[in-house]
Amino acid sequence: MKTIITIVRKEFQQILRDKGMLRMIVAVPIIQLFIFAYAVTTDLKNVKLAYVDHDRTSESRQLVDAFFTSGYFTSVGMAENQTKLMSWLMEGKADITLNIPIGYAEGIVRGNVSDVGLIVDGQNSSLSGRGRGYAEAIIRTEAAKLMENKRLEHPELETKMHRIVPVTRYYYNPELESKKYMVPAIVVLLISIISGMLTGMAVVKEKEVGTLEQLMVTPITPMQFIAGKTIPFIFIAFFELAFASLIAIFFFKIPFEGSVLLMIAAAILYLQVTLGAGLLASTVSQIQQQAMFTVWFFLLFGILMSGFFYPVENMPKWIYMLTYLNPVRHFMEIMRGIFLKGVTFSDIIPQFALLFGLGTLIFGTAVIKFRKMND
């Protein structure tokens, strides 16, 4: 035990002396957290809308105003005709075009809402799908308002109007803010990058300066060396986790509904994966840059297949099945659940079990590989 403590103390001294590593530990995560939290967003904003109003009634003007006061759409302008509208869509000046036909107001009362025309630029499937959904919701809302006004003005129309009033409630993220969904995932990425890359670079650094061979011929065993090298980065990873979580809660106002102890337990299992990946990268690398890119190569696939950007359920079936082998996905689900839903251990047993299995496999493989390298 004394030998391990000595190696840990030596590792912390090296980290404190290495200004580049200190910047990576302290400054880089802070910058990444703030930039990613604002840049990586799925909120729909500033969708470019062009329109043509053939009806030219107060009701049609009210519909147009509803689009531009919603906060989702910005005005490209009103076209003189449909040809001009299509040219704006073709040139990329507009993302969505709105065509309000003659008789729009009268048609609404008769329930003929489909007369309003929407044409969507489908190049960006995410933007076009959600933009169309928001546009249709605005049209339906304005149609309902118009029908209600007509009903009040003309009670005799009551029997001809069929009103359906949906009542919708959103749990866990009532404001539908993407940052509440993305920030817990960004915390996962920071821990992954810091613990995986720094572990790989720290071990390879011993190779570069020639001290690894010297250490291996001393009474220090490979397991003592691995413990001494990984323990400092466990402390650093938990520091990053605590710091990033506090920023998420107090600066970004992300609710924390779950258990701190459950989050710590999940983080310990996940660190088996990242530390093992860093150690495994160190066995196949000769310089720090090589170790860094090796970790990043696998981490990139982990991020893309984790549900960070898009739901894994939307992926092809065979890729979706592969995501069960992705530890980033499972820890991300746990973190989002702890932050937003307040999940308990019984809710996330499958993710815990998979993390434990994957972590044991990766870290165990890394240890065996490292011991063989130094035999």
GUGU-991155 format. One record per residue (C-alpha): y, z, x; residue in three letters. Coordinates in steps of 0.1 Angstrom, whole numbers, padded with zeros to 4 digits, always signed. Layout:
BEGIN
YZXAla
...
This chain:
BEGIN
+0000+0000+0000Met
+0023+0008+0029Lys
+0018-0027+0043Thr
+0027-0043+0010Ile
+0059-0022+0007Ile
+0069-0032+0043Thr
+0064-0069+0034Ile
+0084-0064+0002Val
+0113-0047+0021Arg
+0112-0076+0047Lys
+0114-0102+0019Glu
+0144-0085+0002Phe
+0161-0084+0036Gln
+0155-0121+0041Gln
+0168-0129+0006Ile
+0200-0109+0011Leu
+0206-0127+0045Arg
+0200-0161+0030Asp
+0233-0171+0013Lys
+0218-0203-0001Gly
+0190-0184-0019Met
+0215-0157-0031Leu
+0235-0185-0047Arg
+0204-0199-0064Met
+0195-0164-0077Ile
+0229-0153-0089Val
+0253-0182-0094Ala
+0230-0210-0105Val
+0214-0193-0135Pro
+0248-0182-0148Ile
+0262-0217-0145Ile
+0231-0232-0161Gln
+0230-0208-0190Leu
+0266-0215-0200Phe
+0265-0252-0195Ile
+0231-0257-0212Phe
+0241-0234-0241Ala
+0270-0257-0249Tyr
+0257-0290-0237Ala
+0221-0289-0251Val
+0228-0289-0288Thr
+0212-0305-0318Thr
+0242-0299-0340Asp
+0255-0330-0357Leu
+0291-0336-0350Lys
+0316-0365-0347Asn
+0294-0391-0364Val
+0316-0422-0366Lys
+0319-0433-0403Leu
+0336-0465-0415Ala
+0340-0472-0452Tyr
+0352-0497-0478Val
+0364-0485-0512Asp
+0361-0511-0539His
+0365-0486-0568Asp
+0399-0472-0556Arg
+0399-0443-0581Thr
+0407-0407-0575Ser
+0370-0399-0576Glu
+0362-0424-0549Ser
+0390-0411-0527Arg
+0376-0376-0533Gln
+0342-0388-0520Leu
+0358-0402-0489Val
+0377-0370-0483Asp
+0345-0350-0486Ala
+0330-0368-0457Phe
+0359-0361-0434Phe
+0364-0325-0443Thr
+0327-0317-0438Ser
+0331-0314-0401Gly
+0302-0338-0394Tyr
+0320-0372-0397Phe
+0351-0388-0380Thr
+0369-0417-0395Ser
+0368-0451-0379Val
+0389-0465-0407Gly
+0388-0483-0441Met
+0376-0519-0439Ala
+0390-0546-0461Glu
+0356-0560-0470Asn
+0318-0557-0463Gln
+0320-0583-0435Thr
+0345-0562-0415Lys
+0324-0531-0421Leu
+0293-0548-0406Met
+0312-0560-0376Ser
+0323-0524-0368Trp
+0286-0514-0370Leu
+0275-0543-0348Met
+0301-0535-0322Glu
+0291-0498-0321Gly
+0325-0486-0334Lys
+0307-0470-0364Ala
+0274-0451-0367Asp
+0273-0452-0405Ile
+0291-0473-0430Thr
+0299-0463-0466Leu
+0303-0489-0494Asn
+0318-0475-0526Ile
+0313-0502-0553Pro
+0335-0510-0583Ile
+0326-0487-0612Gly
+0315-0458-0589Tyr
+0331-0431-0611Ala
+0317-0445-0643Glu
+0283-0450-0628Gly
+0280-0414-0617Ile
+0284-0402-0653Val
+0255-0425-0662Arg
+0234-0411-0634Gly
+0236-0443-0613Asn
+0242-0425-0580Val
+0223-0452-0559Ser
+0251-0477-0563Asp
+0268-0461-0532Val
+0257-0480-0502Gly
+0249-0465-0468Leu
+0241-0486-0437Ile
+0230-0466-0406Val
+0228-0476-0370Asp
+0191-0467-0362Gly
+0192-0470-0324Gln
+0194-0432-0321Asn
+0166-0421-0345Ser
+0176-0384-0344Ser
+0213-0390-0351Leu
+0207-0417-0377Ser
+0181-0397-0396Gly
+0202-0365-0397Arg
+0234-0384-0403Gly
+0219-0402-0432Arg
+0206-0369-0446Gly
+0240-0353-0444Tyr
+0257-0383-0459Ala
+0233-0384-0489Glu
+0238-0346-0494Ala
+0276-0351-0495Ile
+0272-0380-0520Ile
+0249-0359-0542Arg
+0273-0329-0541Thr
+0303-0350-0551Glu
+0283-0366-0578Ala
+0273-0332-0592Ala
+0309-0321-0592Lys
+0320-0352-0609Leu
+0293-0349-0636Met
+0303-0313-0642Glu
+0340-0322-0646Asn
+0331-0349-0670Lys
+0309-0325-0690Arg
+0337-0301-0693Leu
+0361-0328-0704Glu
+0336-0343-0728His
+0311-0318-0742Pro
+0294-0345-0763Glu
+0280-0358-0730Leu
+0260-0326-0724Glu
+0228-0340-0739Thr
+0230-0372-0717Lys
+0234-0354-0684Met
+0204-0338-0667His
+0216-0313-0642Arg
+0193-0299-0615Ile
+0208-0272-0594Val
+0187-0264-0563Pro
+0191-0229-0547Val
+0184-0230-0509Thr
+0182-0201-0485Arg
+0178-0204-0447Tyr
+0159-0176-0430Tyr
+0163-0165-0393Tyr
+0193-0189-0387Asn
+0214-0190-0419Pro
+0243-0209-0403Glu
+0219-0235-0388Leu
+0235-0232-0354Glu
+0215-0249-0327Ser
+0226-0225-0300Lys
+0206-0197-0317Lys
+0175-0218-0313Tyr
+0183-0233-0279Met
+0196-0202-0259Val
+0163-0182-0260Pro
+0146-0214-0248Ala
+0172-0218-0220Ile
+0164-0182-0209Val
+0127-0193-0205Val
+0138-0223-0183Leu
+0159-0201-0161Leu
+0130-0177-0154Ile
+0106-0206-0148Ser
+0129-0223-0123Ile
+0139-0192-0104Ile
+0104-0176-0101Ser
+0084-0208-0095Gly
+0107-0225-0071Met
+0118-0194-0051Leu
+0082-0183-0046Thr
+0071-0217-0033Gly
+0101-0220-0010Met
+0097-0184+0003Ala
+0061-0189+0014Val
+0068-0224+0029Val
+0097-0210+0048Lys
+0072-0189+0068Glu
+0054-0221+0076Lys
+0086-0238+0088Glu
+0097-0211+0112Val
+0061-0205+0124Gly
+0058-0169+0113Thr
+0030-0175+0087Leu
+0004-0181+0115Glu
+0016-0150+0133Gln
+0013-0129+0101Leu
-0022-0141+0094Met
-0035-0130+0128Val
-0022-0094+0122Thr
-0042-0068+0102Pro
-0023-0080+0071Ile
-0048-0095+0046Thr
-0040-0126+0025Pro
-0039-0105-0007Met
-0014-0081+0009Gln
+0007-0110+0020Phe
+0006-0126-0015Ile
+0015-0093-0031Ala
+0044-0087-0007Gly
+0058-0122-0012Lys
+0055-0122-0050Thr
+0066-0087-0060Ile
+0103-0093-0050Pro
+0104-0123-0072Phe
+0089-0104-0101Ile
+0119-0080-0098Phe
+0143-0109-0095Ile
+0128-0127-0125Ala
+0131-0095-0146Phe
+0167-0091-0135Phe
+0174-0127-0146Glu
+0156-0121-0179Leu
+0177-0090-0186Ala
+0210-0106-0175Phe
+0204-0138-0194Ala
+0193-0119-0225Ser
+0224-0097-0225Leu
+0246-0128-0222Ile
+0227-0144-0251Ala
+0231-0113-0273Ile
+0267-0102-0265Phe
+0284-0135-0255Phe
+0266-0161-0276Phe
+0259-0136-0304Lys
+0222-0145-0306Ile
+0204-0120-0328Pro
+0177-0099-0311Phe
+0153-0089-0339Glu
+0122-0081-0319Gly
+0108-0056-0294Ser
+0120-0053-0258Val
+0086-0040-0247Leu
+0069-0070-0263Leu
+0092-0094-0245Met
+0085-0076-0212Ile
+0047-0079-0218Ala
+0050-0116-0225Ala
+0072-0121-0194Ala
+0046-0104-0172Ile
+0019-0128-0184Leu
+0042-0158-0180Tyr
+0052-0148-0145Leu
+0015-0151-0136Gln
+0019-0187-0143Val
+0052-0194-0125Thr
+0044-0173-0095Leu
+0010-0189-0093Gly
+0025-0223-0096Ala
+0050-0215-0068Gly
+0022-0202-0046Leu
+0000-0232-0053Leu
+0029-0255-0044Ala
+0033-0237-0011Ser
-0003-0245-0002Thr
+0003-0282-0004Val
+0038-0283+0010Ser
+0050-0282+0046Gln
+0088-0279+0040Ile
+0109-0261+0014Gln
+0122-0293-0002Gln
+0086-0305-0007Gln
+0077-0272-0024Ala
+0108-0274-0046Met
+0100-0309-0058Phe
+0064-0301-0064Thr
+0072-0272-0087Val
+0099-0293-0104Trp
+0075-0322-0110Phe
+0051-0300-0130Phe
+0079-0280-0146Leu
+0095-0312-0160Leu
+0064-0321-0179Phe
+0062-0285-0191Gly
+0097-0286-0205Ile
+0093-0320-0222Leu
+0061-0309-0238Met
+0072-0274-0248Ser
+0092-0281-0279Gly
+0125-0274-0261Phe
+0141-0307-0273Phe
+0118-0319-0301Tyr
+0090-0302-0322Pro
+0056-0306-0306Val
+0042-0314-0340Glu
+0061-0347-0339Asn
+0042-0358-0308Met
+0012-0381-0308Pro
-0020-0362-0316Lys
-0035-0364-0281Trp
-0003-0352-0265Ile
+0001-0324-0291Tyr
-0034-0312-0282Met
-0024-0312-0245Leu
+0006-0289-0253Thr
-0019-0261-0259Tyr
-0024-0261-0221Leu
+0013-0258-0215Asn
+0024-0222-0208Pro
+0061-0231-0212Val
+0055-0239-0248Arg
+0037-0206-0256His
+0064-0184-0238Phe
+0091-0204-0255Met
+0076-0198-0289Glu
+0072-0161-0281Ile
+0109-0158-0270Met
+0123-0176-0300Arg
+0101-0155-0323Gly
+0112-0122-0307Ile
+0149-0132-0307Phe
+0152-0147-0342Leu
+0122-0135-0363Lys
+0114-0101-0348Gly
+0077-0110-0345Val
+0052-0083-0337Thr
+0022-0085-0314Phe
-0002-0095-0342Ser
+0020-0125-0350Asp
+0017-0140-0315Ile
-0018-0130-0304Ile
-0028-0167-0299Pro
+0002-0174-0276Gln
-0006-0141-0257Phe
-0042-0151-0253Ala
-0034-0186-0241Leu
-0008-0173-0217Leu
-0032-0147-0203Phe
-0059-0174-0198Gly
-0036-0200-0182Leu
-0019-0174-0160Gly
-0052-0160-0148Thr
-0065-0195-0141Leu
-0033-0208-0122Ile
-0027-0176-0102Phe
-0063-0172-0094Gly
-0066-0208-0082Thr
-0034-0203-0061Ala
-0049-0172-0044Val
-0082-0189-0037Ile
-0064-0220-0023Lys
-0041-0198-0002Phe
-0070-0178+0013Arg
-0089-0209+0022Lys
-0059-0224+0039Met
-0056-0194+0061Asn
-0093-0188+0068Asp
